[in-house]
Amino acid sequence: MSITGTIRKIGIEGGVWALVTDAGAQVELIDPPAALKQDGVRAEIEPDADRPVDVSIGMLGRAVRVRRFTIL
């Protein structure tokens, strides 16, 4: 399952990276690849279902580790 949206650096807890989906939901990116750490970039990500996230510092909503991504 892929998720499409815009990468944003959210200024809480020292800053966390998130993908803001086209529907407006925030998905926290846990240890995102360096190429995704670009505020305002559109991307499509595939969460890593084999490495779920139970708790995160940002607590923006769903938190995922990125398996694959494409910069759009």
Buried (B, 14 or more C-beta within 10 A) or exposed (E): EEBBBBBBEBEEEEEBBBBBBEEEBBBBBBEBEEEBEEEEBEBBBBBBEEEEBEEBEBEBEBBBBBEEBEEE
